[in-house]
C-alpha cells in the first residue's frame, strides 16, 4: 500500500511539474499563439508582442483620430552670390549678374524644388488656398526672393485658385516687419546681452585653443587668398565665398581644394561659437519659438481656424541656432534652402503632439549654368 501511495505521489508531482512547464511556455515563450489546454491558435495575430497584463497599461491610439492641423516651415535662403570677393579671386564681380549677395537662379530653383517637394508630401493637407498661409521673410532681398520662389512651389494653385492656364502660379503675400516682430526671423538682431555672451565665449581659453589648433591653416589660407584670416569667422567667410563659386561650376584654385573639407568645417565652427550657449538661444531663437508656440496655441483653441501653414524665410545662422537649441546641430552649416518643418498633430480631443523634420539635402539634380 505504501508503494502505491508513493507511486501516486510521484505521478501527481510529475503532472504538476508538467503543468508548470506548459504554463511557463504559454506566458513567456508563446504568450498569444499557444494555449496548453486548448491547443494552437493559427488565426491569432502574430504582431502582438506584449502580454495581456502589460497591454492594459499601453494607451491604444485610434489611427483614424490622429489629424495634422498645422505646419510651420523655416528655411535658409538658397544659393546666393558671394557677399564679397577675396583679393586674389580670379572671378570678377561682373560674373554675378544678380549682384553680390543676391539669390541666384540656382537658389531660386532650390526653393521652388523644396516647395514642390513639400506640397507633394502634404498634398492631403495643403489646399493651396492663399488665405490659409502666412509668410514672413527676413530683411534682405535674397530672403524675400527665396520666399517667393518657395511659395511658387508650395502653393502652386489647384484648379479652383488658378487665374490662367498658362502658368501654375498665384500671388501670395510675404511680409517683412520693420518693428519688433522682425526679431522672429532675424537671429543677428542687435542684442547687447547676447553680444556680450558671444564675445566672452570667443575670448575663452577653449576658443584660444581652437585658434591655436587651426593657426597653420589660417596662415595658409591668408597667404593664398590675400585675406587676413585669424579665426573661424574670417575663415568661414572665405569658405562660403568659395562654396558659392564651386556650386556654380566655377574653377577652384588648387590651394582651396587642398584642404577643402577643413575649410568648409570652419563655417560650421563659426555657427557653433556664435550660438553655443543657452543664453544666446534664449535671445536669438527664443522669440521665434515663442511665436511658433503661440501659433500652435491659437490653432488648438480655435482662434485661427483658417490658418494651416506658416512660412519663415531667413538665414543660415537662424537655422543653426534653432538646431543648437534643439540639440540637433551636427557641426555642419545648414545647406542652401535647407528647411525645418514643425508639425502639430491632434491625437484625440484632449491630446496633441509635435514632430520636427529637417530637410537638409536641398540641391536639385538639375544644374543652372550662367
N, C-alpha and C positions, 0 to 999 in steps of 0.2 A: 504493500500500500504506500509505503514511504517512497519507493522508487517511482510509482505512478505520479505522486504529487510533485516529485522533483522534476519529472519529465514535463508535466503540465506547466510548472512554473517557468521552465526553460523555454517551452513553446510560446507561452504568452509574452515572455520577455523578448523573444525574437520578433514576435508580431509587433510589439510596442516599438522596438528599435526600427523595424521596417517602416512603420507609420511615421516615425520621426524623420527618417531619411527622406521619405516621399514628401513630407511637409516642407523640409528644407529645400528640396528640389523645386517645389512649387513656388515658394516665397522668394528665393534668391537666384535661381537659375532660369526658370521659365515662369515668371510671375503672371503672365497673361495667356500664354499659349498652351499650358498644360495644367490639368486638374487630376490628381492621383485617384480621385474617387469616381470621376465620370469620363476620364479619358482626354484625348486631344480635341482641340477646337480649331479646325483648319480655317474657319472664317474669322477668327479673332484678329483684329488689326495688329500688325507687327510693328507699327510705328510707335506704339506706346512703350516707353522705357522706364516708367516710374510706377511704383506700387500704388494700390488704391489708397492707402493711408497717406502717402506723400502727395498724391494728386489732389486731395481735398484742400491742400494749402496753396495750390497754384491757381491764381485767378485765370479763369477761362475767358479769352478775348474773342468776341464775335467779329470776324473779319468784315462783315457787312456794316458794322457800326463805325469802323475807322474811316475818317474822312480828312483829306487835305483841305485846309481852309485858308492858308496864307503862305505866300512866298516872298522872301526878301533876298535880293541879289546885289552883292558888292563886287565890283571888278576894277582891276587896274586898267589904265588906258593901254591901247595896243601899241604896236611898233611905231616908234617916232624917229625923227631925225635927231642927231646929237644936239645937245644944248650948246656946246662949243667944241671947236676942233683943237686938238693938241698942236703945239708949234711945229712938229715935224710931220704933220699929217699930209699925205700926198693927194688926198681927195678934197677939192676945193668946196667952199660953202655953196657955190652956184650949182653944184650937183643936186642939192636937196631942193627940188622945185617948190615944195610946200613951205620951205623956210625952216630954219633951225628950231628944234624943239617941238615941231608940229607933227601931228598924226600923219603917217604916210599912207599910200594906197594899200600897202601890206597890212598896216594897222587897222585900216577900215575894214578890210576883208576879214581879219581875225575876229573883230567884233561881230560882224554880220554872221560869220560861220558859228560863233559861240551862241548868239541869239537864236539862230535857226535850230541849232542842236537842242537848246533848252526848250524851244517851242515843241519840238517833236517829243521830247521827254515828258513834258507836261501838257500834251495835247488834249487830254481829257479834263484839264483844269483851266487852262488859259483859253478864253473865248475870243481874244483879240479885240474886244470892246475897249476903245481907248479910255473910257471912263473908269475902268477897273484898275488902271496902273498909275502910279505916281513916280516920277523920275527926278532925281536930284543929281547935279553934277558939280564938281569942284571948279574953282575959279581959274580955269585955263582952257584955251581953245582945244587942246588935244582931248581933254576930258569931255568937253561938250560935243565935239565931233564923234568921240567914241560912244557917247550915249545915243546919238542919232543913228549911228551905224548898228549898234547893238539892238535898238528898238526896231530898226528896219527888219531884222531877222526874227526877233522875238514876237513882234506884233505885226507880222505880215498878215494883212487882213483876210478874214474869212469873207465869203461872197457877200454877206449882208452888210459888211463895212467897207466894201470897195467903192470907189467913185470913178474908176476907169478900168477897163480890161487890158490896158496897155502894160501897166506895171502893178505888181502886187506890193503896194506901199500905201501907207496912210500917215498923216501928220500926227505926232504925239508930242506934247509939251514936255520939255526938260527945263527944270528951274534951277537957277543959281541964286542963293540968298546972300546978300552982302552984309546982312545983320548977324546977330548972334547964332542964327540957325546954321550958318555956314560951317560952324565947328563940327557939324555932324560928318562932313566929308572932307575935312582938311586936318590931317594929323599933324601938320607942321605949323599950325596956327600959333602965334606968339603966346607963350605962357611962361612967366618968369620962374614959377616953381619947377615946372618940367625942365626948363632950360638949365636951371641951376643943378638939378639932379643929373642931367646928361653931362654937364661939364665936370661935375665931381666924379662921375664914373670914368670919364676919359682921362682924368688925372690920377686914377688909382694905380696901385702897384701892378695889378693884373693887366691893366692897359699898357703900362710901360713894358712889361714882359712881352706882350703881344707885338708892340712896335719893335722891340729888340729882336724878336724872332724873325720878323719879316724885313728887317733893315737891309740885308743884301739884295733882296728882290726890289725893294723900294728904290735903292740906288740904281739897280739895273734898269728899271722902267723909267726912272728920271733921266738917265743918260740917253736912252734911245728915243723917248717921246719928246724930250725938250721941256717937259713939265716937272716942276718941283714936287716930288711925292715923298711925304714924310709919315703918312699914316694911311689907314684903310679908307678914310673918306676921300682923299685925293686919288687913291688907287682905284676906288670904286667908280669915280667919275671917268677915269681912263678906261676901265673895264666896260662901262656902259657905252661909251663912245665907240669903242672897237666892236662890241657886240652888235650895235646898230648897223655898223658898216658891213659886218660879216653877214648879218641876216639879209642884207640887200645884195649879196653876192659880189661885194667889192673885194679886191685883192688885199689880203692881210700881209703886213710886213713879217719877215721871218722872226724877228725878235719878239713879236707879240705872240706868235704861235709856240715859241719855245717853252713858255710857262703859262700857257693859256688857262688851264684848269685852276692854277693858283691865282691868276689874275681875276678870273670870274668869281672865285671864292671871296674876294675882297668885297664884292657887292653884298653878299650875304652877311659878312662880318660887320659891314657898315650898319646895316639894319639892326643887327644884334646889339651893337654898342649904343645905338641911338634909343632902343626901346626895350631894354632888358629888365628894367625894374618894375615892380608893381605900382610904384608912384607914377611912373610915366604912363603905364597902362591906364591908370585912373584918369589922368588929364588928357591923354592923347586919343584914347579909344573909348573911354568911359561915356562921353556924351553920345556917341553913335549907338553904343549898346543900350543906353537908356532910351534913346529914341526908338530903336527897334523893339525894345521891350514894351514901350507904350503902344506901338502899333499892334503888337500881339494882344495886349490887354484890351485895347479898343475893339479888336476883332472878336475876342471872346465874349465881351459884354454886349456886343451888337451895336456899337456906336458907329462903325464904318462897314455896314453890310455890303456896300458896292465895291469895296477895295479887295483886290485879290493879290496884287503884285506891287512891291516897292523895289525900285532900282536905284543904286548909288554908283555913280561913275567917279572914280577917284584915282589916287596914285599908288604906286607900288609900296611906298612907305606905310600907307594906311593898311594895306593888306598884311604886310609883315608884322605890324604892331598888333593887329587883330589876331593873327595866328599865334603870336607870342603870348597874348593874353589868354588864349585858349589852350596854351601849352602844346601847340601843334607845329611850331616852327622847325623846319628841318635844316636851318643854316644856309638855305639857298634863297636867293632873291626871287620873289614871285615873278613868273614869266609874263611877258606882254599879254594882255587881255585875259589873264587868269581870273577866275571867278569863284567866289564863295557864295553858296546858297544856304539860306536858313529856312527850313520847312516847319510849319506849325500844323500839327495833326490833332484832330478831335477824336479821342479814343472812344468816348461814350458821353453821356450827358454831363458828367462831372469831371472827367479826366482829360488832360491834354498832354502832348509830348512834342519835343522839337528834335530836329536832326540837322546837323551841319554837313554840307558836302563841299569839297574843294576840287574844282576843275582846273588843274594846273598844267595841262597839256593842251595848249591853245593854238599851236602853229598849224595852219591848214597845209595840206599837201601841195596845193597849187601855189606856185611862187610868182610874185609880182616883179617883173623886170622893169627898170626905169627906161 
